[in-house]
Amino acid sequence: DTAGTQHSAVWTGSEMFVWGGANGSGGYWNTGGRYLRASNTWVPTPLYIAPAPRARHSAVFNGTKKVLIFGGDNGANALSSGRVYTYP
């Protein structure tokens, strides 16, 4: 429920996946959520599969319930890592 910047967002056709970003106070997030248009609700992404906190990263939806989060930075370093998030 806190505003942030420099996050990623991808539209899957029925859901919007939003992840990561900066909190405006020098911190970075490794959290996100999915907006479910049909029910007008948000579902948080599980932390056990989250990549390291980052902002200004790329997110790509592959068309089959997977989103790749890659790159970006954590305020101190450029990141060359990522993770695939598979959702139900």
All heavy atoms as an XYZ file, in Angstrom:
661
protein
N       0.805     -1.195      0.000
C       0.000      0.000      0.000
C       0.852      1.266      0.000
O       0.353      2.345      0.244
C      -0.924      0.022      1.209
C      -1.948     -1.097      1.150
O      -2.134     -1.676      0.073
O      -2.559     -1.394      2.179
N       2.132      1.117     -0.228
C       3.024      2.256     -0.266
C       3.364      2.572     -1.714
O       3.645      1.679     -2.497
C       4.321      1.949      0.509
O       3.973      1.576      1.837
C       5.234      3.137      0.539
N       3.354      3.856     -2.055
C       3.680      4.256     -3.422
C       5.153      4.018     -3.704
O       6.003      4.171     -2.836
C       3.337      5.726     -3.611
N       5.449      3.645     -4.910
C       6.823      3.417     -5.315
C       7.029      3.851     -6.752
O       6.098      4.265     -7.437
N       8.270      3.745     -7.198
C       8.628      4.109     -8.562
C       9.543      3.040     -9.137
O      10.045      2.186     -8.417
C       9.366      5.462     -8.600
O      10.589      5.342     -7.861
C       8.526      6.579     -7.996
N       9.763      3.109    -10.418
C      10.753      2.293    -11.110
C      10.491      0.793    -10.998
O      11.404     -0.017    -11.009
C      12.163      2.648    -10.637
C      12.448      4.108    -10.799
C      13.644      4.586    -10.007
O      14.196      3.873     -9.178
N      14.054      5.806    -10.252
N       9.212      0.422    -10.901
C       8.797     -0.975    -10.865
C       8.549     -1.454    -12.296
O       8.648     -0.679    -13.239
C       7.525     -1.129    -10.022
C       6.426     -0.241    -10.501
N       6.305      1.064    -10.089
C       5.417     -0.457    -11.380
C       5.258      1.618    -10.679
N       4.712      0.709    -11.465
N       8.217     -2.719    -12.445
C       7.820     -3.241    -13.745
C       6.342     -3.600    -13.694
O       5.791     -3.869    -12.629
C       8.643     -4.478    -14.112
O       8.418     -5.512    -13.174
N       5.723     -3.600    -14.861
C       4.332     -4.027    -14.975
C       4.149     -4.664    -16.346
O       4.617     -4.125    -17.352
C       3.388     -2.849    -14.806
N       3.505     -5.819    -16.373
C       3.178     -6.480    -17.634
C       1.707     -6.895    -17.605
O       1.183     -7.265    -16.558
C       4.078     -7.704    -17.927
C       5.505     -7.287    -18.151
C       4.008     -8.739    -16.836
N       1.062     -6.816    -18.746
C      -0.326     -7.213    -18.893
C      -0.364     -8.583    -19.550
O       0.291     -8.794    -20.573
C      -1.086     -6.197    -19.736
C      -2.522     -6.526    -19.893
C      -3.151     -6.945    -21.026
C      -3.530     -6.477    -18.883
N      -4.477     -7.162    -20.785
C      -4.732     -6.878    -19.471
C      -3.523     -6.142    -17.532
C      -5.927     -6.952    -18.758
C      -4.706     -6.209    -16.825
C      -5.894     -6.609    -17.440
N      -1.115     -9.518    -18.967
C      -1.164    -10.896    -19.476
C      -2.380    -11.153    -20.365
O      -2.516    -12.241    -20.888
C      -1.196    -11.894    -18.316
O      -2.465    -11.792    -17.658
C      -0.065    -11.660    -17.343
N      -3.244    -10.177    -20.468
C      -4.493    -10.362    -21.198
C      -5.691    -10.377    -20.271
O      -6.784    -10.004    -20.646
N      -5.456    -10.808    -19.022
C      -6.527    -10.797    -18.026
C      -6.037    -10.323    -16.661
O      -6.835    -10.069    -15.772
C      -7.148    -12.187    -17.878
O      -6.166    -13.114    -17.448
N      -4.719    -10.232    -16.490
C      -4.125     -9.825    -15.221
C      -2.966     -8.865    -15.468
O      -2.326     -8.928    -16.509
C      -3.582    -11.033    -14.455
C      -4.605    -12.087    -14.151
C      -4.009    -13.302    -13.461
O      -2.821    -13.267    -13.073
O      -4.726    -14.296    -13.305
N      -2.723     -8.005    -14.485
C      -1.541     -7.158    -14.544
C      -0.591     -7.613    -13.439
O      -0.974     -7.729    -12.284
C      -1.882     -5.686    -14.329
C      -0.646     -4.799    -14.416
S      -0.979     -3.022    -14.413
C      -1.904     -2.822    -12.918
N       0.643     -7.882    -13.821
C       1.688     -8.311    -12.897
C       2.593     -7.114    -12.644
O       3.153     -6.535    -13.582
C       2.466     -9.454    -13.550
C       3.588     -9.989    -12.720
C       3.374    -11.038    -11.844
C       4.859     -9.465    -12.818
C       4.415    -11.554    -11.083
C       5.902     -9.969    -12.067
C       5.674    -11.013    -11.200
N       2.731     -6.697    -11.377
C       3.569     -5.556    -10.996
C       4.593     -6.057     -9.995
O       4.247     -6.794     -9.060
C       2.716     -4.424    -10.356
C       3.580     -3.263     -9.923
C       1.639     -3.971    -11.322
N       5.870     -5.654    -10.182
C       6.905     -6.182     -9.299
C       8.039     -5.186     -9.085
O       8.411     -4.431     -9.977
C       7.478     -7.477     -9.864
C       8.288     -8.211     -8.863
C       7.838     -9.095     -7.944
C       9.685     -8.071     -8.635
N       8.873     -9.518     -7.149
C      10.016     -8.902     -7.565
C      10.681     -7.322     -9.223
C      11.299     -9.009     -7.065
C      11.969     -7.418     -8.733
C      12.261     -8.271     -7.668
N       8.616     -5.232     -7.870
C       9.837     -4.505     -7.524
C       9.689     -3.003     -7.520
O       8.603     -2.454     -7.396
N      10.837     -2.328     -7.612
C      10.867     -0.880     -7.656
C      11.534     -0.277     -6.437
O      12.044     -0.978     -5.556
N      11.532      1.034     -6.420
C      12.141      1.794     -5.328
C      11.048      2.427     -4.483
O       9.990      2.796     -4.987
C      13.057      2.878     -5.898
N      11.324      2.571     -3.183
C      10.295      3.101     -2.290
C      10.400      4.604     -2.067
O       9.633      5.164     -1.302
C      10.302      2.374     -0.946
C      11.567      2.604     -0.152
O      12.366      3.506     -0.429
N      11.775      1.780      0.855
N      11.360      5.264     -2.687
C      11.495      6.714     -2.546
C      12.314      7.145     -1.354
O      12.594      8.312     -1.172
N      12.733      6.207     -0.512
C      13.540      6.513      0.679
C      14.880      5.787      0.637
O      15.498      5.558      1.674
C      12.791      6.094      1.947
O      11.581      6.789      2.051
N      15.313      5.389     -0.560
C      16.581      4.689     -0.696
C      16.476      3.186     -0.600
O      17.473      2.484     -0.688
N      15.274      2.657     -0.431
C      15.082      1.216     -0.346
C      14.530      0.648     -1.644
O      13.970      1.369     -2.469
N      14.699     -0.641     -1.806
C      14.240     -1.345     -2.999
C      13.418     -2.549     -2.583
O      13.677     -3.160     -1.562
C      15.447     -1.770     -3.852
C      16.160     -0.575     -4.415
C      17.067      0.149     -3.646
C      15.892     -0.134     -5.700
C      17.691      1.276     -4.148
C      16.515      0.987     -6.213
C      17.416      1.689     -5.431
O      18.018      2.808     -5.930
N      12.418     -2.889     -3.415
C      11.500     -3.967     -3.074
C      11.760     -5.227     -3.874
O      12.166     -5.180     -5.030
C      10.065     -3.539     -3.335
C       9.557     -2.525     -2.371
C       9.739     -2.506     -1.022
C       8.782     -1.377     -2.676
N       9.107     -1.428     -0.476
C       8.508     -0.706     -1.467
C       8.268     -0.853     -3.851
C       7.759      0.450     -1.402
C       7.525      0.297     -3.786
C       7.273      0.939     -2.565
N      11.483     -6.372     -3.262
C      11.458     -7.654     -3.960
C      10.069     -8.269     -3.802
O       9.906     -9.455     -3.648
C      12.537     -8.609     -3.443
C      12.264     -9.095     -2.034
O      11.574     -8.431     -1.263
N      12.802    -10.237     -1.686
N       9.069     -7.421     -3.868
C       7.686     -7.848     -3.729
C       6.876     -7.353     -4.919
O       7.330     -6.518     -5.693
C       7.049     -7.297     -2.441
O       7.106     -5.868     -2.490
C       7.770     -7.796     -1.212
N       5.691     -7.853     -5.028
C       4.816     -7.420     -6.102
C       3.440     -8.018     -5.938
O       3.103     -8.563     -4.883
N       2.669     -7.927     -6.988
C       1.333     -8.476     -6.948
C       0.739     -8.601     -8.329
O       1.278     -8.083     -9.306
N      -0.368     -9.324     -8.387
C      -1.125     -9.488     -9.609
C      -2.497     -8.870     -9.412
O      -3.186     -9.179     -8.449
C      -1.279    -10.971     -9.949
C       0.009    -11.630    -10.294
C      -0.089    -13.148    -10.465
N      -1.393    -13.705    -10.712
C      -1.952    -14.645     -9.947
N      -1.351    -15.098     -8.865
N      -3.136    -15.120    -10.259
N      -2.886     -8.012    -10.336
C      -4.223     -7.451    -10.320
C      -5.106     -8.338    -11.176
O      -4.835     -8.553    -12.359
C      -4.236     -6.024    -10.867
C      -5.629     -5.490    -11.038
C      -6.387     -5.156     -9.921
C      -6.199     -5.354    -12.290
C      -7.683     -4.682    -10.060
C      -7.478     -4.882    -12.447
C      -8.218     -4.549    -11.323
O      -9.497     -4.088    -11.467
N      -6.148     -8.893    -10.562
C      -7.081     -9.777    -11.258
C      -8.287     -8.961    -11.710
O      -9.126     -8.568    -10.899
C      -7.523    -10.919    -10.336
C      -6.394    -11.644     -9.596
C      -6.953    -12.692     -8.662
C      -5.412    -12.241    -10.568
N      -8.341     -8.681    -12.986
C      -9.390     -7.808    -13.518
C     -10.784     -8.361    -13.260
O     -11.701     -7.619    -12.900
C      -9.173     -7.609    -15.017
C     -10.254     -6.768    -15.661
C     -10.031     -6.554    -17.122
N      -9.973     -7.826    -17.820
C      -9.772     -7.944    -19.107
N      -9.578     -6.877    -19.844
N      -9.737     -9.133    -19.677
N     -10.960     -9.664    -13.414
C     -12.296    -10.265    -13.280
C     -12.899    -10.044    -11.893
O     -14.104     -9.844    -11.760
C     -12.242    -11.752    -13.594
N     -12.062    -10.076    -10.856
C     -12.574     -9.909     -9.492
C     -12.209     -8.567     -8.876
O     -12.563     -8.303     -7.731
C     -12.052    -11.039     -8.600
O     -10.640    -11.006     -8.559
N     -11.469     -7.728     -9.628
C     -11.039     -6.418     -9.141
C     -10.289     -6.542     -7.809
O     -10.544     -5.808     -6.864
C     -12.232     -5.470     -9.003
C     -11.793     -4.042     -8.782
O     -10.739     -3.617     -9.247
N     -12.601     -3.287     -8.051
N      -9.368     -7.516     -7.742
C      -8.597     -7.752     -6.518
C      -7.112     -7.860     -6.831
O      -6.718     -8.109     -7.972
C      -9.034     -9.058     -5.816
O      -8.870    -10.148     -6.729
C     -10.479     -8.987     -5.346
N      -6.285     -7.691     -5.789
C      -4.839     -7.862     -5.877
C      -4.426     -9.106     -5.110
O      -4.918     -9.360     -4.016
C      -4.115     -6.656     -5.279
C      -4.129     -5.464     -6.168
C      -5.050     -4.461     -6.185
C      -3.169     -5.145     -7.187
N      -4.725     -3.545     -7.143
C      -3.573     -3.935     -7.777
C      -2.009     -5.775     -7.655
C      -2.854     -3.334     -8.802
C      -1.294     -5.171     -8.681
C      -1.722     -3.969     -9.239
N      -3.494     -9.863     -5.671
C      -2.932    -11.055     -5.034
C      -1.428    -10.827     -4.918
O      -0.772    -10.567     -5.931
C      -3.210    -12.318     -5.872
C      -2.545    -13.533     -5.258
C      -4.702    -12.530     -6.055
N      -0.832    -10.903     -3.710
C       0.607    -10.682     -3.589
C       1.419    -11.821     -4.204
O       0.970    -12.965     -4.244
C       0.835    -10.615     -2.076
C      -0.326    -11.320     -1.477
C      -1.476    -11.171     -2.427
N       2.601    -11.487     -4.706
C       3.505    -12.526     -5.206
C       4.229    -13.147     -4.022
O       4.578    -12.467     -3.070
C       4.538    -11.953     -6.188
O       5.241    -10.892     -5.556
C       3.887    -11.453     -7.455
N       4.470    -14.460     -4.065
C       5.174    -15.114     -2.955
C       6.643    -14.702     -2.904
O       7.309    -14.604     -3.929
C       5.038    -16.601     -3.251
C       4.448    -16.726     -4.604
C       4.013    -15.396     -5.072
N       7.166    -14.472     -1.707
C       8.554    -14.044     -1.552
C       9.558    -15.161     -1.760
O      10.707    -14.906     -2.092
C       8.759    -13.431     -0.163
C       8.125    -12.070      0.041
C       8.326    -11.599      1.473
C       8.705    -11.055     -0.917
N       9.168    -16.413     -1.590
C      10.134    -17.503     -1.698
C      10.707    -17.657     -3.102
O      11.722    -18.313     -3.283
C       9.542    -18.826     -1.210
C       8.462    -19.402     -2.101
C       8.778    -20.255     -3.152
C       7.128    -19.103     -1.881
C       7.790    -20.786     -3.969
C       6.143    -19.628     -2.682
C       6.473    -20.461     -3.723
O       5.496    -20.980     -4.519
N      10.077    -17.081     -4.093
C      10.608    -17.163     -5.452
C      11.115    -15.822     -5.969
O      11.472    -15.700     -7.126
C       9.551    -17.710     -6.426
C       8.340    -16.787     -6.466
C       9.163    -19.131     -6.085
C       7.451    -17.008     -7.639
N      11.152    -14.829     -5.127
C      11.502    -13.478     -5.570
C      12.999    -13.314     -5.796
O      13.806    -13.787     -5.008
C      11.036    -12.463     -4.534
N      13.380    -12.619     -6.878
C      14.787    -12.254     -7.021
C      15.144    -11.160     -6.022
O      14.278    -10.632     -5.320
C      14.889    -11.753     -8.458
C      13.508    -11.419     -8.873
C      12.581    -12.213     -8.013
N      16.407    -10.820     -5.950
C      16.860     -9.764     -5.036
C      16.126     -8.461     -5.330
O      15.715     -8.211     -6.464
C      18.361     -9.567     -5.193
N      15.947     -7.607     -4.311
C      15.283     -6.320     -4.523
C      15.968     -5.523     -5.640
O      17.194     -5.530     -5.743
C      15.438     -5.615     -3.180
C      15.610     -6.711     -2.193
C      16.363     -7.776     -2.921
N      15.141     -4.830     -6.447
C      15.707     -4.075     -7.563
C      14.709     -3.089     -8.137
O      13.508     -3.198     -7.913
C      16.175     -5.022     -8.667
C      15.047     -5.821     -9.264
C      15.527     -6.932    -10.180
N      16.207     -7.941     -9.401
C      17.231     -8.664     -9.836
N      17.690     -8.497    -11.050
N      17.785     -9.563     -9.075
N      15.219     -2.145     -8.874
C      14.416     -1.168     -9.610
C      14.979     -1.082    -11.027
O      16.062     -1.591    -11.310
C      14.477      0.196     -8.931
N      14.243     -0.433    -11.902
C      14.661     -0.222    -13.289
C      15.045     -1.527    -14.000
O      15.956     -1.575    -14.810
C      15.808      0.794    -13.365
C      15.368      2.183    -12.934
C      16.503      3.177    -12.944
N      17.473      2.954    -11.887
C      17.351      3.360    -10.628
N      16.277      4.024    -10.265
N      18.278      3.113     -9.732
N      14.335     -2.598    -13.703
C      14.569     -3.904    -14.298
C      13.591     -4.134    -15.450
O      12.698     -3.329    -15.680
C      14.391     -4.993    -13.232
C      13.086     -4.879    -12.523
N      12.878     -3.973    -11.507
C      11.911     -5.503    -12.723
C      11.626     -4.069    -11.099
N      11.014     -4.983    -11.816
N      13.770     -5.235    -16.128
C      12.865     -5.622    -17.208
C      11.960     -6.746    -16.737
O      12.365     -7.584    -15.930
C      13.658     -6.114    -18.419
O      14.425     -5.070    -18.943
N      10.757     -6.760    -17.252
C       9.814     -7.847    -16.992
C       9.179     -8.232    -18.321
O       8.781     -7.362    -19.098
C       8.747     -7.424    -16.000
N       9.125     -9.527    -18.588
C       8.575    -10.034    -19.842
C       7.614    -11.172    -19.534
O       7.952    -12.096    -18.798
C       9.709    -10.556    -20.759
C       9.144    -11.123    -22.045
C      10.711     -9.467    -21.044
N       6.423    -11.107    -20.103
C       5.432    -12.178    -19.988
C       5.614    -13.103    -21.184
O       5.695    -12.645    -22.321
C       4.028    -11.575    -19.971
C       2.925    -12.581    -20.031
C       2.755    -13.501    -19.020
C       2.041    -12.589    -21.096
C       1.727    -14.429    -19.068
C       1.006    -13.506    -21.144
C       0.853    -14.425    -20.129
N       5.669    -14.419    -20.940
C       5.929    -15.355    -22.034
C       4.665    -15.948    -22.653
O       4.752    -16.775    -23.542
C       6.867    -16.480    -21.593
C       6.161    -17.560    -20.814
O       5.068    -17.365    -20.299
N       6.787    -18.712    -20.714
N       3.501    -15.565    -22.171
C       2.258    -16.059    -22.743
C       1.711    -17.307    -22.084
O       0.621    -17.761    -22.423
N       2.465    -17.902    -21.144
C       2.003    -19.132    -20.496
C       2.173    -19.066    -18.982
O       2.745    -19.964    -18.373
C       2.756    -20.367    -21.023
O       4.155    -20.199    -20.756
C       2.539    -20.569    -22.504
N       1.702    -17.985    -18.373
C       1.713    -17.828    -16.916
C       3.111    -17.765    -16.323
O       3.355    -18.218    -15.208
C       0.888    -18.916    -16.245
C      -0.562    -18.877    -16.694
C      -1.462    -19.098    -15.535
C      -2.884    -18.957    -15.990
N      -3.639    -18.065    -15.196
N       4.057    -17.218    -17.071
C       5.403    -16.999    -16.552
C       5.839    -15.577    -16.872
O       5.612    -15.080    -17.970
C       6.400    -17.981    -17.161
C       6.156    -19.403    -16.750
C       7.193    -20.326    -17.311
C       6.871    -21.745    -16.850
N       7.866    -22.696    -17.284
N       6.474    -14.939    -15.879
C       7.027    -13.600    -16.059
C       8.497    -13.670    -15.680
O       8.845    -14.154    -14.604
C       6.295    -12.557    -15.181
C       6.955    -11.192    -15.290
C       4.830    -12.469    -15.573
N       9.359    -13.192    -16.579
C      10.789    -13.126    -16.312
C      11.126    -11.736    -15.796
O      10.790    -10.743    -16.436
C      11.598    -13.403    -17.574
C      13.101    -13.116    -17.500
C      13.783    -14.029    -16.494
C      13.738    -13.218    -18.863
N      11.759    -11.668    -14.609
C      12.281    -10.430    -14.039
C      13.791    -10.494    -14.201
O      14.424    -11.465    -13.780
C      11.941    -10.319    -12.529
C      10.437    -10.431    -12.285
C      12.527     -9.062    -11.932
C       9.623     -9.300    -12.815
N      14.404     -9.460    -14.805
C      15.844     -9.517    -15.037
C      16.466     -8.129    -15.048
O      15.866     -7.166    -15.487
C      16.147    -10.192    -16.381
C      17.602    -10.488    -16.562
C      18.159    -11.628    -16.021
C      18.416     -9.607    -17.243
C      19.510    -11.895    -16.164
C      19.764     -9.862    -17.396
C      20.311    -11.011    -16.852
N      17.712     -8.076    -14.555
C      18.507     -6.851    -14.624
C      18.087     -5.817    -13.608
O      17.594     -6.128    -12.525
N      18.317     -4.557    -13.937
C      18.014     -3.443    -13.052
C      19.177     -3.124    -12.140
O      20.328     -3.466    -12.417
N      18.865     -2.471    -11.043
C      19.902     -2.147    -10.057
C      19.297     -2.076     -8.669
O      18.093     -2.010     -8.504
C      20.620     -0.838    -10.409
C      19.750      0.379    -10.188
O      19.608      0.807     -9.019
O      19.202      0.909    -11.158
N      20.182     -2.103     -7.656
C      19.739     -2.037     -6.264
C      20.215     -0.765     -5.569
O      20.302     -0.710     -4.362
C      20.195     -3.268     -5.487
C      21.704     -3.397     -5.437
O      22.433     -2.482     -5.803
N      22.182     -4.538     -4.992
N      20.541      0.246     -6.360
C      21.005      1.512     -5.811
C      22.510      1.587     -5.676
O      23.099      2.644     -5.701
N      23.156      0.436     -5.536
C      24.610      0.387     -5.398
C      25.268     -0.331     -6.571
O      26.394     -0.014     -6.932
C      24.993     -0.318     -4.097
N      24.565     -1.288     -7.160
C      25.146     -2.120     -8.212
C      24.144     -2.386     -9.325
O      22.955     -2.550     -9.059
C      25.569     -3.487     -7.648
C      26.586     -3.367     -6.554
O      27.662     -2.829     -6.755
N      26.228     -3.847     -5.366
N      24.662     -2.496    -10.553
C      23.857     -3.005    -11.652
C      23.721     -4.506    -11.443
O      24.663     -5.160    -10.997
C      24.524     -2.710    -12.980
N      22.560     -5.055    -11.740
C      22.306     -6.477    -11.504
C      22.197     -7.226    -12.825
O      21.558     -6.752    -13.767
C      21.010     -6.644    -10.705
C      20.988     -5.930     -9.355
C      19.594     -5.982     -8.757
C      22.007     -6.548     -8.424
N      22.819     -8.371    -12.889
C      22.732     -9.221    -14.083
C      22.131    -10.572    -13.698
O      22.589    -11.621    -14.127
C      24.108     -9.404    -14.720
O      24.989    -10.027    -13.800
N      21.123    -10.523    -12.869
C      20.453    -11.734    -12.407
C      18.954    -11.538    -12.546
O      18.477    -10.457    -12.843
C      20.804    -12.009    -10.939
O      20.350    -10.942    -10.133
N      18.226    -12.597    -12.303
C      16.777    -12.513    -12.368
C      16.148    -13.819    -11.963
O      16.795    -14.696    -11.401
N      14.877    -13.930    -12.269
C      14.139    -15.131    -11.905
C      12.861    -15.185    -12.726
O      12.314    -14.168    -13.111
C      13.799    -15.092    -10.430
C      13.086    -16.331     -9.960
C      13.224    -16.499     -8.512
N      14.056    -17.683     -8.310
C      14.498    -18.046     -7.148
N      14.259    -17.345     -6.090
N      15.195    -19.145     -7.015
N      12.386    -16.404    -12.935
C      11.100    -16.599    -13.589
C      10.057    -16.808    -12.508
O      10.227    -17.643    -11.626
C      11.139    -17.809    -14.540
C       9.749    -18.093    -15.098
C      12.127    -17.569    -15.665
N       8.986    -16.044    -12.573
C       7.862    -16.188    -11.659
C       6.751    -16.912    -12.417
O       6.285    -16.424    -13.452
C       7.385    -14.828    -11.165
C       6.121    -14.893    -10.361
C       6.103    -15.506     -9.112
C       4.938    -14.348    -10.834
C       4.934    -15.589     -8.373
C       3.779    -14.419    -10.093
C       3.786    -15.037     -8.873
O       2.637    -15.117     -8.145
N       6.367    -18.089    -11.950
C       5.277    -18.864    -12.538
C       4.077    -18.754    -11.597
O       4.193    -19.021    -10.412
C       5.665    -20.343    -12.702
O       6.850    -20.407    -13.488
C       4.561    -21.125    -13.380
N       2.944    -18.348    -12.124
C       1.771    -18.181    -11.270
C       0.648    -19.096    -11.704
O       0.630    -19.565    -12.839
C       1.338    -16.722    -11.218
C       1.004    -16.114    -12.550
C      -0.296    -16.107    -13.013
C       1.981    -15.507    -13.338
C      -0.614    -15.535    -14.227
C       1.666    -14.929    -14.542
C       0.380    -14.945    -14.976
O       0.071    -14.385    -16.179
N      -0.280    -19.358    -10.776
C      -1.370    -20.306    -11.060
C      -2.337    -19.802    -12.126
O      -2.474    -18.683    -12.375
C      -2.086    -20.458     -9.727
C      -1.610    -19.372     -8.865
C      -0.352    -18.837     -9.456
